[in-house]
Structure formats: C-alpha cells, structure tokens
Amino acid sequence: MIKSYLSSFIILLVVLLIETAVLSNIIVLPAIPDLVLLCTLYFSLQNGKIAGEVDGFVGGLMIDFLSGGPFGLNCLIRCIIGYIGGLFSRIMNISGILVPCLLGLIATVIKAILPFGVSIFFPNYVNTYNIFSLAFISELIMNTVLAPIVFWLLNHFASFILLDKRIVNK
C-alpha cells in the first residue's frame, strides 16, 4: 500500500514538473494539458475512491503550491474528481482508446464546472473557466487526446501503482 502511494506521488511530481517546466514554455500551445488530472483519474480508476481522493489531494496540493490561486481549490477539485473516478474502479476497461478519451473529456469538463460552485461562496477569489474560450477548448481537446497515451504509459508502471484487489473500495 505504501509502495503504491509513494509511486503515485513520484509520478505526480514528475508529471507536474513536466507540465510546469516543459509544457508551460511551449509558446504555440494556447493552454497546457492537465497531465496531473489524467494521472489522478488513472490512479482512481485503478485503485478506488480512497486512493483517488488521496492522489487528487496530493496532486492538487502540489499544484496549489505552484499556482497563484486560492490555496486548497485544486485539492478540492481533484479530490472530487478522484472520488468520482474511484466509483468506477476496476469496472471499466480503460485499455482501449475510446473510453480513456471519453474519461479525459468528462474529467476536464468536471474540472471546469466545479469552480463555479466554489465561486458562489468566494466570488472575488476564484477564477472560473470560460467554457467557450480557445484556452479551455484546446485544453479539453489535448486532455481528450492525451488520455489514452497517459493511461497506456501508466500501465507500464502498474506493478508499482496498483493496490491489492482486497484493499480497493473498502
């Protein structure tokens, strides 16, 4: 169990560094694909609700340290997405192309909708997405296209990432 959480933490850290150091410096991209979101989604689909929440919290916490947004917002959003992904743990076949694309699309849309609910309570502090902007649509397309690739790459580390089936969904 510790091996799984430590492996997913290291993967999230590496992916976050790729996002912030490499992808954010590519000028032709109108938005940065959210690889941490896709990794969190994969971990939750493989390991269940609790692991999805923990990985979502850790990924969101790392993003909150690097962003200028309200501290804890990314933790909340990614915990919710991790929990929702964990509801479908090990009952979906994510080895193909179509299902991961659809899951990446849905997770990105949820990530855009959740800040609207938080902005009701904190309207001056939470920036919401404009779902018709070029930045959001390009992030949606990139996350949708990259989801099967990220899932395929993470499958190579499955022996380190996956929890024992007896632990999942308890």
TORSERO-77365 format. One record per residue (C-alpha): residue in three letters; x, y, z. Coordinates in Angstrom, 1 decimal, decimal comma, padded with zeros to 4 digits. Layout:
   rest        u        v        w
    ALA        X        Y        Z
...
This chain:
   rest        u        v        w
    MET    000,0    000,0    000,0
    ILE    002,8    002,4    000,9
    LYS    004,6    001,4   -002,3
    SER    001,5    002,3   -004,4
    TYR    001,1    005,7   -002,8
    LEU    004,8    006,5   -002,9
    SER    004,9    005,5   -006,6
    SER    001,9    007,6   -007,5
    PHE    003,3    010,6   -005,6
    ILE    006,6    010,3   -007,5
    ILE    004,7    010,0   -010,8
    LEU    002,5    013,0   -010,0
    LEU    005,6    015,0   -009,1
    VAL    007,4    014,1   -012,3
    VAL    004,3    014,9   -014,4
    LEU    003,9    018,2   -012,6
    LEU    007,5    019,1   -013,3
    ILE    006,9    018,3   -017,0
    GLU    003,8    020,4   -017,0
    THR    005,4    023,4   -015,4
    ALA    009,0    023,3   -016,8
    VAL    008,4    022,0   -020,3
    LEU    004,8    022,3   -021,5
    SER    004,3    025,8   -020,0
    ASN    007,3    027,1   -022,0
    ILE    005,9    025,9   -025,4
    ILE    004,6    029,2   -026,9
    VAL    002,4    027,7   -029,6
    LEU    000,1    025,9   -027,0
    PRO   -002,9    028,1   -026,2
    ALA   -003,3    026,0   -022,9
    ILE   -001,4    023,4   -021,0
    PRO   -002,8    019,9   -020,9
    ASP   -003,6    018,8   -017,4
    LEU   -001,5    015,7   -017,1
    VAL   -001,8    015,6   -013,3
    LEU   -005,6    015,4   -013,8
    LEU   -005,2    012,4   -016,2
    CYS   -002,8    010,6   -013,8
    THR   -005,2    011,2   -010,9
    LEU   -008,0    009,8   -013,0
    TYR   -006,0    006,7   -013,8
    PHE   -005,0    006,1   -010,2
    SER   -008,6    006,4   -009,0
    LEU   -009,9    004,2   -011,8
    GLN   -007,3    001,5   -010,8
    ASN   -007,2    001,8   -007,0
    GLY   -010,6    003,1   -005,9
    LYS   -012,2    006,0   -004,2
    ILE   -009,9    006,5   -001,3
    ALA   -006,7    006,2   -003,4
    GLY   -008,3    008,6   -005,9
    GLU   -009,0    011,1   -003,2
    VAL   -005,5    010,8   -001,7
    ASP   -003,8    011,2   -005,1
    GLY   -006,2    014,0   -006,1
    PHE   -005,4    015,8   -002,8
    VAL   -001,6    015,3   -003,3
    GLY   -001,7    016,4   -006,9
    GLY   -003,9    019,4   -006,1
    LEU   -001,7    020,4   -003,2
    MET    001,4    020,4   -005,4
    ILE   -000,4    022,5   -008,0
    ASP   -001,6    024,9   -005,3
    PHE    001,9    025,4   -004,1
    LEU    002,9    026,5   -007,7
    SER   -000,2    028,4   -008,6
    GLY   -001,4    031,9   -007,6
    GLY   -005,0    030,7   -006,9
    PRO   -006,6    030,2   -003,6
    PHE   -004,8    027,6   -001,6
    GLY   -006,9    024,4   -001,5
    LEU   -009,0    024,9   -004,5
    ASN   -007,1    022,4   -006,7
    CYS   -007,1    020,0   -003,8
    LEU   -010,8    020,1   -003,5
    ILE   -011,4    019,8   -007,3
    ARG   -009,0    016,9   -007,7
    CYS   -010,3    015,1   -004,6
    ILE   -013,8    015,2   -006,0
    ILE   -012,6    014,0   -009,4
    GLY   -010,6    011,3   -007,8
    TYR   -013,6    010,2   -005,8
    ILE   -015,9    010,1   -008,8
    GLY   -013,3    008,2   -010,8
    GLY   -012,9    005,8   -007,9
    LEU   -016,6    005,0   -008,1
    PHE   -015,9    003,2   -011,4
    SER   -012,8    001,5   -010,1
    ARG   -011,9   -001,7   -012,0
    ILE   -015,3   -002,0   -013,7
    MET   -014,3    000,0   -016,8
    ASN   -012,0   -001,3   -019,5
    ILE   -009,5    001,6   -019,9
    SER   -007,1   -000,3   -022,1
    GLY   -008,6    001,0   -025,4
    ILE   -008,7    004,4   -026,9
    LEU   -012,3    005,5   -026,8
    VAL   -013,1    005,0   -023,1
    PRO   -009,9    006,9   -021,9
    CYS   -010,7    009,7   -024,4
    LEU   -014,2    010,0   -023,0
    LEU   -013,0    009,8   -019,4
    GLY   -010,4    012,6   -020,1
    LEU   -013,1    014,7   -021,7
    ILE   -015,5    014,2   -018,7
    ALA   -012,8    014,9   -016,1
    THR   -011,8    018,1   -017,9
    VAL   -015,5    019,3   -018,0
    ILE   -015,9    018,5   -014,3
    LYS   -012,7    020,4   -013,6
    ALA   -014,2    023,4   -015,3
    ILE   -017,6    023,2   -013,7
    LEU   -016,6    022,7   -010,0
    PRO   -015,0    026,2   -009,6
    PHE   -018,4    027,7   -010,5
    GLY   -019,8    026,2   -007,3
    VAL   -016,9    027,4   -005,2
    SER   -017,2    030,9   -006,7
    ILE   -020,7    031,3   -005,3
    PHE   -019,1    031,4   -001,8
    PHE   -015,9    033,2   -002,8
    PRO   -016,7    035,3   -005,8
    ASN   -013,6    037,6   -005,5
    TYR   -011,1    034,9   -005,1
    VAL   -011,9    032,1   -007,5
    ASN   -011,3    032,4   -011,2
    THR   -013,7    030,4   -013,2
    TYR   -013,3    028,9   -016,7
    ASN   -014,9    030,5   -019,8
    ILE   -016,0    027,3   -021,4
    PHE   -016,3    028,9   -024,8
    SER   -012,7    030,3   -024,8
    LEU   -009,9    029,0   -027,0
    ALA   -007,9    028,1   -024,0
    PHE   -010,5    025,8   -022,4
    ILE   -011,4    024,2   -025,7
    SER   -007,8    023,5   -026,5
    GLU   -007,2    022,1   -023,0
    LEU   -010,3    019,9   -023,5
    ILE   -009,0    018,6   -026,8
    MET   -005,5    018,0   -025,5
    ASN   -006,7    016,2   -022,4
    THR   -009,1    014,1   -024,5
    VAL   -006,3    013,1   -027,0
    LEU   -003,6    012,6   -024,4
    ALA   -005,7    010,4   -022,0
    PRO   -005,2    007,1   -023,8
    ILE   -001,5    007,9   -024,1
    VAL   -001,1    008,7   -020,4
    PHE   -003,2    005,6   -019,5
    TRP   -001,0    003,4   -021,7
    LEU    002,2    004,8   -020,3
    LEU    001,0    004,4   -016,7
    ASN    000,0    000,8   -017,5
    HIS    003,8    000,1   -017,7
    PHE    004,1    001,0   -014,1
    ALA    001,1   -001,0   -013,0
    SER    003,1   -003,3   -010,7
    PHE    004,1   -000,3   -008,7
    ILE    000,9    001,6   -008,8
    LEU   -001,9   -000,9   -008,3
    LEU   -003,2   -001,7   -004,9
    ASP   -004,2   -005,2   -003,9
    LYS   -007,7   -006,0   -005,0
    ARG   -008,7   -006,7   -001,4
    ILE   -007,9   -003,1   -000,4
    VAL   -009,7   -001,4   -003,3
    ASN   -013,1    000,1   -002,5
    LYS   -013,1   -000,6    001,2
